[in-house]
Amino acid sequence: MGTEKRYIHKRISICRACKGTGKIVTFDRLDILRHNPKSFTCTQCGGTGRVVIYGETSITVEPFMEGNANG
């Protein structure tokens, strides 16, 4: 009996894979002292450090009926 409205919204968030740097830094397994880092462009954000996240919110509004008010 109520009216339902859906809102689709997008927001920009920091990339979780690279923590906003745009690069992924790795080390070889045998590089114990971590002297030779290898850096690659993050594939999740494409090197920007930011990603777009889409969300959906649904709101249902019920009409007010005078006889059914609580309080």
C-alpha positions in Angstrom: 0.0 0.0 0.0 3.0 2.3 0.5 5.1 3.9 -2.2 8.6 2.6 -2.7 11.4 4.7 -4.2 14.9 3.5 -5.1 17.9 5.7 -5.3 21.1 4.6 -7.1 24.0 6.7 -6.0 27.7 6.6 -6.7 30.6 7.8 -4.6 34.4 7.9 -5.0 36.4 5.9 -2.5 40.0 5.1 -1.8 41.2 1.9 -3.5 41.6 -0.9 -1.0 44.1 -2.9 -3.1 46.8 -0.1 -3.3 45.6 2.0 -0.3 45.2 5.0 -2.5 48.7 5.1 -3.9 47.9 3.7 -7.4 50.8 1.3 -7.2 51.3 -2.2 -5.8 54.7 -2.9 -4.4 56.0 -6.5 -4.2 59.2 -8.2 -3.3 60.8 -11.4 -4.4 60.5 -14.3 -2.1 64.2 -14.5 -1.6 64.7 -10.8 -1.0 64.6 -11.1 2.8 66.0 -7.6 3.4 63.6 -6.1 0.9 66.2 -4.1 -1.0 64.7 -4.6 -4.5 61.0 -3.6 -4.5 59.0 -4.1 -7.7 56.2 -1.7 -8.3 53.2 -2.3 -10.6 50.2 -0.1 -11.5 47.2 -1.2 -9.6 44.7 -3.1 -11.7 41.7 -2.3 -9.5 41.9 1.5 -9.9 44.1 1.8 -13.0 46.7 3.8 -11.1 44.4 6.6 -9.9 44.2 5.4 -6.3 40.4 5.9 -6.4 37.4 3.7 -7.3 33.8 4.4 -8.0 31.3 2.5 -5.8 27.6 2.3 -6.6 25.1 1.9 -3.9 21.3 1.5 -3.8 18.9 2.8 -1.2 15.3 1.8 -1.0 12.7 3.9 0.9 9.1 2.8 1.5 6.6 5.5 2.6 3.4 4.4 4.1 0.4 6.7 4.1 -0.8 8.1 7.5 -4.1 6.7 8.7 -5.6 8.7 11.6 -7.1 5.8 13.5 -3.8 3.8 13.6 -1.5 6.3 15.2 0.6 5.0 18.1 1.1 7.3 21.0 
